[in-house]
Amino acid sequence: MKFTIFLLAAIFLITTGPAFSQQITFSEVQKEDSKKMNFEILGNFKGNNLVYKNINRKHYITVYDKDMHIAENVKLGFISDKTFNLDFVSYPDYFFIIYQYQKNNVIYCKAAKMSERGQIIGEVLNLDTTRVNLFNDNKIYYLTNSEDKQRILLYKMQHKDNEMSLATKLFDASLQLLDSTRNVFAYNDRRETYDDLQVGNDGTFLFAKETGNGRNDYTRKLDIFYSKPNTASLTRHEILLDDKYIEDVKIKIDNLNNQYILNSFSYRKNFGNIDGLFTVIINKENFAVTKKAITVFDDSIRRRLSGKTEWRTAFNDFSFRNIILKKDGGFLLTTEEYYTQTRNTRWNSRDYYYNPYSTPGYYNFQRDYYGYYNSGLYRNSNQDIIYNYNDVLIFSFNKDLKPEWNSIINKKQSDYESDNFLSFSTLNMGAEIHYLFLQKDNNKQVVSDFALQPGGQIKRYPTFKSGEVGYEFMPRLAKQVGAHQIIIPCLLRSSIAFARVDFL
C-alpha cells in the first residue's frame, strides 16, 4: 500500500521565512523484502526508481514507478548465486552491474549493461579472471570511476611474501578496454599501507602509500603513485611531511581546476592526539606540489563539540566523510565523530570505519561511504557492540588553503549491534546542503534536517516523520535521485520499504 504524507511548517529564525514542506511517498512492501536482504538504491532512470536486492543469494532489480508502486521485479538469472561482490555505474538511461564470483580456484569478474527497466542489454562481458589459492581471500577486484563516468577503472591488488602486484584495466563508458597496466613492487605489510585508487576524467589513476615504523604507528612518510593512460610504469612522488605525523590520507580529484587535493589528520608527535589537518594541492599536469598547509584546530572548536571534557583528545575519533569542491579551487570538508565500544573497550574510528574488511560483516561489498545495506549487521554475537556517531564538523577552505569558517552540527547517536539508523546523509540543493539524521522525540523517530548555508550558517528546518505507525527511517543509506528528491530506506516491522521524499 502507498501512503503520502504532507508535512507543512513555517520557518521562523529572526523573521518569518517561506513555507517549507516535504512530501513523503512510501513504496509497496513485499513480504520477501525482509531485513535479512541486502540492497542498494541505484537511482532514478527516466522517471523510475531502481533498487538492487539480494534475497537468499538471488539477485533482483525492482522498478518503482513515480508513485512508488512496483512496476517490475526482474530476477537477474545471469548472476551466479556464488557472487560475492557487485558494483554499479549508473548513467541517465542505463547502468552497468560489475560482479565477481568464484568457481573452483578461479575468480571471475563480469559485467552486464542494464536498461532503465532492469533488463539486460546485449551479452554478459568477461572483464577479467584470476586464479587463486582456495584458502585466499577471494575479494581481489575493486572498481572506481571518474567524475564524468567516461572512465571506469578495474584494479586488483595482491600481495605475496614481500611483494605487491597491482594490475589495472581502464574502460570507457561502453566498457571498451582502453588501457591496462601491471606493476610489481616491494611491500612490507607491517609498515606500509596502500590506499584506494582514484581515476580522473583524463584516465590518470593515482593512490597514496603511507609508511610508518610499525603496524600501529602513524604515517611518517607519504608517497603518491600515479600513471597516465598508455604509460606502462608507475611514477612515485614523495610528499614531504615537514616533521609532522599524519594518518588517514584521502585524495580528491578536482577535474575542473586540474589539481589533486590530499587531506589527512595531523599529529605533533607519534602516538599523540589529532591537532589539525594536513592538506596538499598537487598540479595535475606536472604533479608538482603547488600548495601545502597545516590547519591547527583551536580551542573554540573544542568548546562547541558535545560533551567534550578532555580537550586534548577531542578530535581523536573524527573521520573524514566527504569533500565538496568549489568552482574556484576551494572545498568543503565534512568530518564526523565515530567509534565503537565492545565490553567497555573503545575502538578508534579510523581503524574500523575506513578499513571495513577488518570488521566481520561490515560493508563487505562496497568501499564507498554508505549506500549499500548489508543485513550482516544484524548478527548474533557473544559481545555487545555499541556504535556511536556524534557531532558533524564542517570546514571551508579557499583556493589558497586558508580556512574561511567551520560549522558544527551537534548530535549524539548510539545503538547496539547495528548502525543502520545512525549517522547522516546529505541532500545538495545548490543554495544549501541538507544534513539528515535521526533523533528520538518521546521515543519516536524523527528525521532532523539541518541546512548548511553558503557562509557557514546552520539553518534548522522542522523535523519530518512518518504519519504512519511503524516506519523506521535509515537516513544514512538514503540516496539523492533528483535536485530536491531523495529515497530513504525504511524498516517496517521486519520488512524493508523505501520512502521517496520531495523537498518542496
For each residue, the residues with C-beta under 8 A, 3 or more apart:
1: 28 29
2: 25 26 27 28 67 68 69
3: 24 25 26 467 468
4: 23 24 25 26
5: 23 24 466 467 468
6: 21 22 23
7: 21 22 24 462 464 465 467
8: 19 20 21
9: 19 20 21 461 462
10: 16 17 19 20
11: 16 17 18 19 20 459 461 462
12: 15 16 17
13: 17 459
14:
15: 12
16: 10 11 12
17: 10 11 12 13 20
18: 11
19: 8 9 10 11
20: 8 9 10 11 17 461 462 504
21: 6 7 8 9 503 504
22: 6 7 464 501 502 503 504
23: 4 5 6 501 502 504
24: 3 4 5 7 464 466 499 500 501 502
25: 2 3 4 67 68 499 500 501 502
26: 2 3 4 68 466 468 471 490 497 498 499
27: 2 64 68 69 70 497 498 499 500
28: 1 2 68 69 70 497
29: 1 33 492 495 496 497
30: 33 70 73 495
31: 34 495
32: 37 55
33: 29 30 37 53 55 495 496 497
34: 31 37 55 494 495 496
35: 375 378 491 494 495 496
36: 375 378
37: 32 33 34 53 54 55 56 375 496
38: 53 54 365 372 373 374 375
39: 51 52 53 54 372 373 489 496
40: 51 52 86 88 365 366 371 372 373
41: 49 50 51 371 477 478 479 481 487 489 498
42: 45 50 51 52 61 88 90 95
43: 49 50 90 95 479 481
44: 47 48 49 50 481 482 485
45: 42 48 49 50 90 92 93 94 95 116
46: 92 93 116
47: 44 65 66
48: 44 45 63 64 65 66 71 116 117
49: 41 43 44 45 63 64 68 481 487 498 500
50: 41 42 43 44 45 61 62 63 64 95 116 118
51: 39 40 41 42 61 62 64 498
52: 39 40 42 59 60 61 86 88 97
53: 33 37 38 39 59 60 61 62
54: 37 38 39 57 58 59 60
55: 32 33 34 37 58 60
56: 37
57: 54 81
58: 54 55 75 81
59: 52 53 54 75 76 79 83 86
60: 52 53 54 55 73 74 75 76
61: 42 50 51 52 53 72 73 74 76 114 118
62: 50 51 53 70 72 73 74 118
63: 48 49 50 70 71 72 73 74 117 118
64: 27 48 49 50 51 68 69 70 71 498 500
65: 47 48 68 69 70 71
66: 47 48
67: 2 25
68: 2 25 26 27 28 49 64 65 498 499 500
69: 2 27 28 64 65
70: 27 28 30 62 63 64 65 73
71: 48 63 64 65 117
72: 61 62 63 117 118
73: 30 60 61 62 63 70
74: 60 61 62 63 117 118 119
75: 58 59 60
76: 59 60 61 79 97 112 120
77:
78: 112 120 124
79: 59 76 83 86 97 99 101 112
80: 83 101 103
81: 57 58
82: 101 102 103
83: 59 79 80 86 99 100 101
84: 100 101 102 138 139 364
85: 99 100 139 141 364 365
86: 40 52 59 79 83 97 98 99 100 365
87: 97 98 99 143 365 366
88: 40 42 52 95 96 97 98
89: 95 96 98 143 145 149 152
90: 42 43 45 95 149
91: 94 95 149 173
92: 45 46
93: 45 46 115 116
94: 45 91 113 114 115 116 121
95: 42 43 45 50 88 89 90 91 113 114
96: 88 89 111 112 113 114 152 175
97: 52 76 79 86 87 88 111 112 114
98: 86 87 88 89 109 110 111 127 143 154
99: 79 83 85 86 87 109 110 111 112
100: 83 84 85 86 107 108 109 110 138 139 140 141
101: 79 80 82 83 84 107 108 110
102: 82 84 105 106 107 108 132 138
103: 80 82 106 108
104: 134
105: 102 131 132 133 134
106: 102 103 129 130 131 132
107: 100 101 102 129 130 131 132 138 140 141
108: 100 101 102 103 126 129
109: 98 99 100 126 127 128 129 130 141 154
110: 98 99 100 101 124 125 126 127
111: 96 97 98 99 124 125 127 175
112: 76 78 79 96 97 99 120 121 124 125
113: 94 95 96 120 121 122 125 175
114: 61 94 95 96 97 118 119 120 121
115: 93 94 118 119 120 121
116: 45 46 48 50 93 94
117: 48 63 71 72 74
118: 50 61 62 63 72 74 114 115
119: 74 114 115
120: 76 78 112 113 114 115 124
121: 94 112 113 114 115
122: 113
123:
124: 78 110 111 112 120
125: 110 111 112 113 175
126: 108 109 110 129
127: 98 109 110 111 154 169 171 175
128: 109 141 154 156 169
129: 106 107 108 109 126
130: 106 107 109 140 141 156
131: 105 106 107
132: 102 105 106 107 136 138 140
133: 105 136
134: 104 105
135:
136: 132 133
137: 140
138: 84 100 102 107 132
139: 84 85 100 357 364
140: 100 107 130 132 137 156 157 158
141: 85 100 107 109 128 130 154 155 156
142: 154 155 156 157 196 197 367
143: 87 89 98 152 153 154 155
144: 152 153 155 196 197 198 199
145: 89 149 151 152 153 199
146: 149 150 151 152 153 199 200 201 203 253 255
147: 200 201 253 255
148: 151 201 255
149: 89 90 91 145 146 152 173
150: 146 172 173 201
151: 145 146 148 170 171 172 173 178 199 200 201 202 203
152: 89 96 143 144 145 146 149 170 171 172 173 175 199
153: 143 144 145 146 168 169 170 171 197 199 205
154: 98 109 127 128 141 142 143 168 169 171
155: 141 142 143 144 166 167 168 169 197 205
156: 128 130 140 141 142 166 167
157: 140 142 164 165 166 194
158: 140 164 165
159: 163 164 165 187 189
160: 163 165
161:
162: 186 187 188
163: 159 160 184 185 186 187
164: 157 158 159 184 185 186 187 194
165: 157 158 159 160 182 183 184
166: 155 156 157 181 182 183 184 185 234
167: 155 156 180 181 182
168: 153 154 155 179 180 181 182 197 205 227
169: 127 128 153 154 155 177 179 180
170: 151 152 153 177 178 179 180 199 203 205 229
171: 127 151 152 153 154 174 175 176 177 178
172: 150 151 152 175 176 178
173: 91 149 150 151 152
174: 171
175: 96 111 113 125 127 152 171 172
176: 171 172
177: 169 170 171 180
178: 151 170 171 172 203 229
179: 168 169 170 203 229 230
180: 167 168 169 170 177
181: 166 167 168 227 231 232 234
182: 165 166 167 168
183: 165 166 233 234
184: 163 164 165 166
185: 163 164 166 234
186: 162 163 164
187: 159 162 163 164 192 194
188: 162 191 192
189: 159 192
190: 214 215
191: 188 211 212 213 214 215 217
192: 187 188 189 209 210 211
193: 209 210 211 219
194: 157 164 187 207 208 209
195: 207 208 209 210 249 250 251
196: 142 144 207 367
197: 142 144 153 155 168 205 206 207
198: 144 205 206 207 251 252 253
199: 144 145 146 151 152 153 170 203 204 205 253
200: 146 147 151 203 204 205 206 253 255 284
201: 146 147 148 150 151 253 255
202: 151 228 229 255 284
203: 146 151 170 178 179 199 200 228 229
204: 199 200 226 227 228 229 284
205: 153 155 168 170 197 198 199 200 226 227
206: 197 198 200 224 225 226 227 251 260
207: 194 195 196 197 198 224 225 226 251
208: 194 195 222 223 224 225 249 251 262
209: 192 193 194 195 222 223 224 225
210: 192 193 195 219 221 222 246 247 249
211: 191 192 193 219 220 221 222 223
212: 191 215 217 218 219 220 221
213: 191 217 220
214: 190 191 217
215: 190 191 212
216:
217: 191 212 213 214 220 270
218: 212 245 246 247 267 270 271
219: 193 210 211 212 222 241 245 246 247 249 264
220: 211 212 213 217 241 245 270
221: 210 211 212 238 241
222: 208 209 210 211 219 238 239 241 246 249 264
223: 208 209 211 236 237 238 239
224: 206 207 208 209 236 237 238 239 251 260 262 282 287
225: 206 207 208 209 234 235 236 237
226: 204 205 206 207 234 235 237 287
227: 168 181 204 205 206 231 233 234 235
228: 202 203 204 231
229: 170 178 179 202 203 204
230: 179
231: 181 227 228 235
232: 181
233: 183 227
234: 166 181 183 185 225 226 227
235: 225 226 227 231 287
236: 223 224 225
237: 223 224 225 226 282 287
238: 221 222 223 224
239: 222 223 224 262 280 289
240:
241: 219 220 221 222 244 245 246 278
242: 292 294
243:
244: 241 266 267 268 278 294
245: 218 219 220 241 266 267 268 269 270 272
246: 210 218 219 222 241 249 264 265 266 267 278
247: 210 218 219 264 265 267 350
248: 264 265 319 320 350 354
249: 195 208 210 219 222 246 262 263 264
250: 195 262 263 264 320 323
251: 195 198 206 207 208 224 260 261 262
252: 198 260 261 262 263 323 325 331
253: 146 147 198 199 200 201 260 261
254: 257 258 259 260 261 325 329 331
255: 146 147 148 200 201 202 258
256: 325 327
257: 254 325 328 329 399
258: 254 255 283 284 285
259: 254 281 282 283 284 290 329
260: 206 224 251 252 253 254 281 282 284
261: 251 252 253 254 279 280 281 323 325 331
262: 208 224 239 249 250 251 252 279 280 281 282
263: 249 250 252 277 278 279 320 323 333
264: 219 222 246 247 248 249 250 277 278
265: 246 247 248 274 276 277 278 315 318 350
266: 244 245 246 274 275 276 277 278 294
267: 218 244 245 246 247 270 272 273 274 275
268: 244 245 272 275
269: 245 272
270: 217 218 220 245 267
271: 218
272: 245 267 268 269 275
273: 267 312 313 315 316
274: 265 266 267 297 315 316 318
275: 266 267 268 272 296 297 315
276: 265 266 294 295 296 297
277: 263 264 265 266 294 295 297 333 395
278: 241 244 246 263 264 265 266 293 294
279: 261 262 263 291 292 293 294 295 397 401
280: 239 261 262 289 291 292
281: 259 260 261 262 289 290 291 292 329 401
282: 224 237 259 260 262 287 288 289 290
283: 258 259 286 287 288 289 290
284: 200 202 204 258 259 260 287
285: 258
286: 283
287: 224 226 235 237 282 283 284
288: 282 283
289: 239 280 281 282 283 292
290: 259 281 282 283
291: 279 280 281 400 401
292: 242 279 280 281 289 401
293: 278 279 401 402
294: 242 244 266 276 277 278 279
295: 276 277 279 395 397 401 403
296: 275 276
297: 274 275 276 277 301 302 314 315
298: 301 302
299: 302 303 311
300: 303 304
301: 297 298 304 305 314 393 406 408
302: 297 298 299 305 308 311 314 315
303: 299 300 308
304: 300 301 408 410
305: 301 302 308 314 337 391 393 408 410
306: 390 391 410 411 412
307: 412
308: 302 303 305 311 314
309:
310: 313 314
311: 299 302 308 314
312: 273
313: 273 310 316
314: 297 301 302 305 308 310 311
315: 265 273 274 275 297 302 318
316: 273 274 313 348
317: 337 338 339 348 349 390
318: 265 274 315 335 336 337 338 349 393
319: 248 335 336 337 338 349 350 353 354
320: 248 250 263 323 333 334 335 354
321: 334 335 336 369 392
322: 334 369 426
323: 250 252 261 263 320 331 332 333 334
324: 331 332 334 428 433
325: 252 254 256 257 261 330 331
326: 329 330 331 332 399
327: 256
328: 257 398 399
329: 254 257 259 281 326 398 399
330: 325 326 396 397 398 399 404
331: 252 254 261 323 324 325 326 396 397
332: 323 324 326 394 395 396 397 433 452
333: 263 277 320 323 394 395 396 397
334: 320 321 322 323 324 392 393 394 426
335: 318 319 320 321 392 393 394 395
336: 318 319 321 389 390 391 392 393 423 424
337: 305 317 318 319 349 388 389 390 391 393
338: 317 318 319 349 353 387 388 389 390 423
339: 317 346 347 348 349 388
340: 346 347 349 352 385 386 387 388
341: 344 345 346 347 385 386 388
342: 345 347 383 384 385 386
343: 383 384
344: 341
345: 341 342
346: 339 340 341
347: 339 340 341 342 351 352
348: 316 317 339 351 352
349: 317 318 319 337 338 339 340 352 353 354
350: 247 248 265 319 353 354 355
351: 347 348 355 358
352: 340 347 348 349 355 356 358 359 362
353: 319 338 349 350 356
354: 248 319 320 349 350
355: 350 351 352 358 359
356: 352 353 359 362 363 364 367
357: 139 364
358: 351 352 355
359: 352 355 356 362
360: 376 379
361: 364 374 376 377 379
362: 352 356 359 374 376 377
363: 356 366 367 372 374
364: 84 85 139 356 357 361 374 376
365: 38 40 85 86 87 372 374
366: 40 87 363 371 372
367: 142 196 356 363
368: 371 372
369: 321 322
370: 423 425 476 477
371: 40 41 366 368 477 479
372: 38 39 40 363 365 366 368 477
373: 38 39 40 420 474 477 489 496
374: 38 361 362 363 364 365 377
375: 35 36 37 38 378
376: 360 361 362 364 379
377: 361 362 374 417 418 419 420
378: 35 36 375 417 418
379: 360 361 376 417
380:
381: 384 385 417
382:
383: 342 343
384: 342 343 381 416 417
385: 340 341 342 381 416 417
386: 340 341 342 414 415 416
387: 338 340 414 415 416 418 419 422
388: 337 338 339 340 341 412 413 414
389: 336 337 338 411 413 414 419 422 423 424
390: 306 317 336 337 338 411 412 413
391: 305 306 336 337 408 409 410 411 412
392: 321 334 335 336 408 409 411 424 435
393: 301 305 318 334 335 336 337 406 407 408
394: 332 333 334 335 406 407 408 409 452 456
395: 277 295 332 333 335 403 405 406
396: 330 331 332 333 403 404 405 406 456
397: 279 295 330 331 332 333 401 402 403 404
398: 328 329 330 401 402 404
399: 257 326 328 329 330
400: 291
401: 279 281 291 292 293 295 397 398
402: 293 397 398
403: 295 395 396 397 406
404: 330 396 397 398 456
405: 395 396 455 456
406: 301 393 394 395 396 403 456
407: 393 394 452 456 457 458
408: 301 304 305 391 392 393 394 458
409: 391 392 394 435 450 458
410: 304 305 306 391
411: 306 389 390 391 392 424 437 439 448
412: 306 307 388 390 391
413: 388 389 390 422 423 437 438 439
414: 386 387 388 389 422
415: 386 387 418 419 421 422
416: 384 385 386 387
417: 377 378 379 381 384 385
418: 377 378 387 415 421
419: 377 387 389 415 422 423 476
420: 373 377 474 476 477 491
421: 415 418 438 445 472 473 474 476
422: 387 389 413 414 415 419 437 438 476
423: 336 338 370 389 413 419 437 475 476
424: 336 389 392 411 435 436 437 475 476
425: 370 435 436 437 475 476 477 478 479 486 488
426: 322 334 433 434 435 436 480
427: 433 434 436 478 480 484 486 503
428: 324 433 434 480
429: 432 433 434 483 484 503
430: 483
431: 454
432: 429 451 452 453 454 459
433: 324 332 426 427 428 429 451 452
434: 426 427 428 429 449 450 451 452 461 503
435: 392 409 424 425 426 449 450 451 452
436: 424 425 426 427 447 448 449 475 478 486 488
437: 411 413 422 423 424 425 447 448 475 476
438: 413 421 422 445 446 447 448 473 475
439: 411 413 445 446 447 448 463
440: 443 444 445 446
441: 444 445 446 463 465
442:
443: 440
444: 440 441 465
445: 421 438 439 440 441 465 466 472 473
446: 438 439 440 441 463 464 465
447: 436 437 438 439 463 464 465 473 475 488
448: 411 436 437 438 439 460 463
449: 434 435 436 460 461 462 463 464
450: 409 434 435 458 459 460 461
451: 432 433 434 435 458 459 460 461
452: 332 394 407 432 433 434 435 456 457 458 459
453: 432 456 457 458 459
454: 431 432
455: 405
456: 394 396 404 405 406 407 452 453
457: 407 452 453
458: 407 408 409 450 451 452 453
459: 11 13 432 450 451 452 453
460: 448 449 450 451
461: 9 11 20 434 449 450 451
462: 7 9 11 20 449
463: 439 441 446 447 448 449
464: 7 22 24 446 447 449 501
465: 7 441 444 445 446 447
466: 5 24 26 445 469 470 471 473 490 499
467: 3 5 7
468: 3 5 26 471
469: 466
470: 466 492 493
471: 26 466 468 490 491 492 497 499
472: 421 445 490 491 492
473: 421 438 445 447 466 488 489 490 499
474: 373 420 421 477 478 488 489 490 491
475: 423 424 425 436 437 438 447 478 488
476: 370 419 420 421 422 423 424 425 437
477: 41 370 371 372 373 420 425 474 488 489
478: 41 425 427 436 474 475 486 487 488 489
479: 41 43 371 425 486 487
480: 426 427 428 485 486
481: 41 43 44 49 485 486 487 500
482: 44 485 486 502
483: 429 430
484: 427 429 502 503 504
485: 44 480 481 482 500 501 502 503
486: 425 427 436 478 479 480 481 482 500 501
487: 41 49 478 479 481 498 499 500 501
488: 425 436 447 473 474 475 477 478 498 499 501
489: 39 41 373 473 474 477 478 496 497 498 499
490: 26 466 471 472 473 474 496 497 498 499
491: 35 420 471 472 474 494 495 496 497
492: 29 470 471 472 495 496 497
493: 470
494: 34 35 491
495: 29 30 31 33 34 35 491 492
496: 29 33 34 35 37 39 373 489 490 491 492
497: 26 27 28 29 33 471 489 490 491 492
498: 26 27 41 49 51 64 68 487 488 489 490
499: 24 25 26 27 68 466 471 473 487 488 489 490
500: 24 25 27 49 64 68 481 485 486 487
501: 22 23 24 25 464 485 486 487 488
502: 22 23 24 25 482 484 485
503: 21 22 427 429 434 484 485
504: 20 21 22 23 484
